[in-house]
């Protein structure tokens, strides 16, 4: 019996040890993944010592006149002799190496694709949420009863999903493809979050939901125009961009309607207050005469 117990215990110990080692191996493989530490299409074997002769970097001298060009020619000649390659091959290799640092068209296409999908989904979801709301069909209803306006669950979800998306864009912008308008888009995302937070805190969610809906609709055409540009469909890109421009005009006119309706309602409210105060004053005068 003791021998059998020891055998069973040793077998269970071996099994648990193997499980722990498998878990540690998975953690190690995940941590040292080539997707995290190395450039695309590169493995650890490619950079192992002695895997291939080192290729010295092409040093470009910063200078002016004949000295800089002479140094460049001399460096090319030295590298050609050292690597047993022609100068033409070295120049081609250097151009390819520089092109690897630039994001490919496919990378940009994929990035814009998921944004276009999100804006399409967000517009459809917002349209479903606001379809039975009175302020979608008459902008004046955005101000009736303000600020005592309740927030329904669907409006809450619409706001939270949109804010989460813009927060994710703000964070992932530092890891995505670097573009020329990096800081402009960063400021755009921060201003958007500030406006959404302000509208939420001040209970202006009716106006905010309309602005979100119109902006999502316009952004669909913007991202679609970029996709067709990357796919080399220039005519289709021009047509979609023209539609985006017209949607921008509609968006600005809607903003003017909202501001105009708020001014009209404010004027009407002030008029009612003046009428009430004037009526009370007349009543007080009659009472004093009596």
Wavefront OBJ file of the C-alpha trace (Angstrom):
o trace
v 0.000 0.000 0.000
v 2.668 2.636 0.807
v 4.453 1.831 -2.452
v 1.247 2.195 -4.449
v 0.482 5.485 -2.679
v 3.941 6.798 -3.509
v 3.512 5.782 -7.153
v 0.153 7.568 -7.375
v 1.582 10.642 -5.652
v 4.597 10.737 -7.968
v 2.383 10.430 -11.046
v 0.145 13.288 -9.912
v 3.226 15.383 -9.136
v 4.623 14.754 -12.623
v 1.275 15.677 -14.186
v 1.002 18.936 -12.262
v 4.648 19.743 -13.053
v 3.998 19.261 -16.769
v 0.923 21.494 -16.554
v 2.902 24.246 -14.849
v 5.681 23.955 -17.431
v 3.179 24.167 -20.296
v 1.649 27.294 -18.792
v 5.084 28.863 -18.340
v 5.983 27.955 -21.927
v 2.843 29.648 -23.220
v 3.585 32.753 -21.144
v 7.157 32.782 -22.461
v 6.043 32.405 -26.081
v 3.480 35.165 -25.650
v 5.976 37.529 -24.036
v 8.690 36.934 -26.637
v 6.278 37.026 -29.577
v 7.794 38.310 -32.800
v 4.697 40.461 -33.359
v 5.672 42.498 -30.296
v 9.471 42.742 -30.501
v 10.422 42.423 -34.173
v 9.489 44.140 -37.444
v 7.074 42.405 -39.847
v 8.350 39.297 -41.685
v 11.249 38.902 -39.225
v 11.918 36.002 -36.845
v 14.374 35.453 -33.995
v 16.391 33.159 -36.258
v 16.963 36.032 -38.678
v 18.813 38.066 -36.044
v 20.640 35.195 -34.349
v 24.449 35.615 -34.156
v 26.084 34.292 -37.314
v 22.819 33.848 -39.217
v 24.031 36.153 -42.016
v 26.816 38.703 -42.462
v 26.064 42.074 -40.990
v 24.953 44.763 -43.377
v 26.305 48.120 -42.271
v 23.930 51.022 -42.452
v 24.363 53.498 -45.238
v 25.664 56.628 -43.554
v 24.487 59.776 -45.262
v 26.778 62.659 -44.497
v 25.128 65.943 -43.713
v 26.985 68.658 -45.535
v 27.026 70.863 -48.577
v 28.855 70.951 -51.876
v 31.204 68.336 -53.212
v 32.360 67.040 -49.788
v 28.994 65.412 -48.943
v 28.627 63.766 -52.355
v 32.222 62.518 -52.240
v 31.639 60.936 -48.826
v 28.456 59.231 -50.093
v 30.239 57.802 -53.118
v 33.101 56.573 -50.960
v 30.711 54.876 -48.524
v 28.870 53.169 -51.369
v 32.157 51.913 -52.831
v 33.308 50.567 -49.447
v 30.009 48.755 -48.858
v 30.054 47.279 -52.359
v 33.510 45.824 -51.765
v 32.686 44.602 -48.273
v 29.404 42.891 -49.220
v 30.467 41.731 -52.669
v 27.520 43.594 -54.202
v 27.192 46.277 -56.845
v 26.441 49.857 -55.930
v 23.103 49.554 -57.717
v 22.127 46.597 -55.497
v 23.094 48.491 -52.345
v 21.006 51.486 -53.365
v 18.033 49.218 -54.116
v 18.430 47.478 -50.750
v 18.554 50.824 -48.958
v 15.341 52.017 -50.653
v 13.580 48.788 -49.714
v 14.817 49.060 -46.151
v 13.512 52.625 -45.898
v 10.156 51.604 -47.388
v 9.653 49.025 -44.615
v 9.321 51.815 -42.047
v 6.440 53.399 -43.942
v 2.914 52.013 -43.429
v 1.614 50.113 -46.413
v -1.555 50.982 -48.292
v -3.135 47.777 -46.993
v -2.527 48.899 -43.391
v -4.187 52.252 -44.045
v -7.045 50.535 -45.887
v -7.748 48.195 -42.952
v -7.661 51.055 -40.461
v -10.168 53.121 -42.441
v -12.353 50.063 -43.042
v -13.066 49.440 -39.382
v -13.748 53.139 -38.850
v -16.215 53.155 -41.723
v -17.910 50.060 -40.274
v -18.170 51.723 -36.850
v -19.640 54.971 -38.208
v -22.178 52.976 -40.213
v -23.175 50.967 -37.159
v -23.297 54.083 -34.955
v -25.489 55.954 -37.453
v -27.937 53.044 -37.749
v -28.044 52.583 -33.981
v -28.577 56.314 -33.414
v -31.350 56.377 -36.013
v -33.095 53.477 -34.267
v -32.717 55.166 -30.879
v -33.992 58.571 -32.035
v -36.723 57.357 -34.400
v -39.476 57.607 -31.791
v -38.101 60.784 -30.191
v -39.999 63.990 -30.841
v -36.874 66.174 -31.188
v -35.692 64.197 -34.217
v -38.647 65.490 -36.234
v -38.980 68.933 -34.643
v -35.818 70.593 -33.301
v -37.852 72.916 -31.066
v -38.648 69.953 -28.825
v -34.999 69.962 -27.736
v -35.770 73.015 -25.577
v -39.262 72.362 -24.287
v -39.056 71.700 -20.557
v -35.312 72.306 -20.388
v -33.452 71.553 -18.117
v -36.009 69.157 -16.619
v -35.612 66.453 -19.283
v -35.192 62.794 -18.381
v -32.589 60.523 -19.992
v -33.762 57.150 -21.295
v -31.624 54.009 -21.362
v -31.164 54.022 -25.132
v -29.882 57.615 -25.107
v -27.525 56.670 -22.260
v -26.089 53.779 -24.270
v -25.801 55.928 -27.404
v -23.751 58.506 -25.509
v -21.563 55.993 -23.691
v -20.707 54.026 -26.850
v -19.819 57.198 -28.743
v -17.658 58.548 -25.927
v -15.892 55.193 -25.571
v -15.116 55.206 -29.280
v -13.561 58.679 -29.210
v -11.576 57.799 -26.087
v -10.222 54.721 -27.884
v -9.279 56.849 -30.908
v -7.431 59.267 -28.630
v -5.383 56.462 -27.039
v -4.774 54.238 -30.082
v -3.740 57.214 -32.190
v -0.282 56.932 -30.626
v 0.032 53.300 -31.794
v -1.722 53.404 -35.170
v -0.313 54.618 -38.455
v 1.325 58.010 -37.963
v -0.258 60.602 -40.249
v 0.519 64.197 -41.121
v -2.569 65.464 -39.278
v -1.672 63.637 -36.041
v -1.965 66.594 -33.655
v -4.938 68.095 -35.492
v -6.889 64.854 -35.058
v -5.756 64.571 -31.437
v -7.114 68.054 -30.699
v -10.298 67.159 -32.626
v -10.873 64.066 -30.459
v -10.245 65.976 -27.226
v -12.607 68.815 -28.232
v -15.264 66.237 -29.199
v -15.000 64.578 -25.786
v -15.189 67.959 -24.049
v -18.335 68.930 -25.978
v -19.993 65.579 -25.293
v -19.140 65.818 -21.589
v -20.453 69.396 -21.455
v -23.724 68.447 -23.148
v -24.133 65.503 -20.769
v -23.435 67.514 -17.606
v -25.689 70.408 -18.678
v -28.501 68.013 -19.639
v -28.267 68.978 -23.331
v -28.456 65.353 -24.417
v -31.232 66.007 -26.945
v -29.112 68.444 -28.930
v -26.045 66.266 -28.421
v -27.767 63.160 -29.789
v -28.805 65.031 -32.944
v -25.264 66.347 -33.476
v -23.854 62.831 -33.019
v -26.285 61.405 -35.555
v -25.466 63.998 -38.222
v -21.710 63.706 -37.676
v -21.777 59.904 -37.880
v -23.654 60.116 -41.171
v -21.053 62.492 -42.664
v -18.094 60.451 -41.391
v -19.338 57.385 -43.276
v -18.774 59.153 -46.600
v -15.417 60.550 -45.476
v -14.042 57.105 -44.604
v -15.590 55.580 -47.746
v -13.854 58.227 -49.869
v -10.515 57.318 -48.283
v -11.121 53.621 -48.964
v -11.818 54.225 -52.643
v -8.717 56.438 -52.816
v -6.542 53.623 -51.445
v -8.210 51.184 -53.878
v -7.347 53.485 -56.833
v -10.970 54.206 -57.752
v -10.459 57.916 -58.272
v -13.811 58.724 -59.961
v -15.787 56.949 -57.251
v -13.666 58.746 -54.656
v -14.560 62.127 -56.155
v -18.286 61.293 -56.179
v -18.284 60.139 -52.547
v -16.271 63.159 -51.459
v -18.813 65.438 -53.179
v -21.567 63.711 -51.186
v -19.512 64.223 -48.020
v -19.221 67.933 -48.825
v -22.996 68.232 -49.264
v -23.585 66.376 -45.995
v -21.266 68.897 -44.327
v -23.449 71.731 -45.626
v -26.542 69.974 -44.275
v -24.768 69.533 -40.953
v -24.002 73.267 -40.693
v -27.591 74.187 -41.622
v -28.916 71.841 -38.920
v -26.695 73.564 -36.360
v -28.097 76.927 -37.430
v -31.661 75.589 -37.093
v -30.945 74.344 -33.573
v -29.456 77.665 -32.484
v -32.302 79.611 -34.132
v -34.952 77.478 -32.453
v -33.285 77.958 -29.079
v -33.279 81.754 -29.609
v -36.963 81.744 -30.628
v -37.984 79.691 -27.621
v -35.902 81.867 -25.301
v -37.587 84.976 -26.749
v -41.009 83.402 -26.278
v -40.202 82.437 -22.679
v -38.939 85.939 -21.921
v -42.113 87.371 -23.511
v -44.318 85.195 -21.335
v -42.399 86.270 -18.244
v -42.776 89.946 -19.198
v -46.493 89.463 -19.847
v -46.952 87.815 -16.458
v -44.984 90.499 -14.655
v -46.920 93.268 -16.453
v -50.241 91.634 -15.577
v -49.255 91.305 -11.924
v -48.200 94.958 -11.859
v -51.565 96.070 -13.285
v -53.419 93.941 -10.733
v -51.414 95.502 -7.898
v -52.241 99.002 -9.156
v -55.978 98.202 -9.282
v -55.854 96.734 -5.796
v -54.124 99.851 -4.391
v -56.752 102.168 -5.978
v -59.584 100.182 -4.457
l 1 2 3 4 5 6 7 8 9 10 11 12 13 14 15 16 17 18 19 20 21 22 23 24 25 26 27 28 29 30 31 32 33 34 35 36 37 38 39 40 41 42 43 44 45 46 47 48 49 50 51 52 53 54 55 56 57 58 59 60 61 62 63 64 65 66 67 68 69 70 71 72 73 74 75 76 77 78 79 80 81 82 83 84 85 86 87 88 89 90 91 92 93 94 95 96 97 98 99 100 101 102 103 104 105 106 107 108 109 110 111 112 113 114 115 116 117 118 119 120 121 122 123 124 125 126 127 128 129 130 131 132 133 134 135 136 137 138 139 140 141 142 143 144 145 146 147 148 149 150 151 152 153 154 155 156 157 158 159 160 161 162 163 164 165 166 167 168 169 170 171 172 173 174 175 176 177 178 179 180 181 182 183 184 185 186 187 188 189 190 191 192 193 194 195 196 197 198 199 200 201 202 203 204 205 206 207 208 209 210 211 212 213 214 215 216 217 218 219 220 221 222 223 224 225 226 227 228 229 230 231 232 233 234 235 236 237 238 239 240 241 242 243 244 245 246 247 248 249 250 251 252 253 254 255 256 257 258 259 260 261 262 263 264 265 266 267 268 269 270 271 272 273 274 275 276 277 278 279 280 281 282 283 284 285 286 287 288 289 290
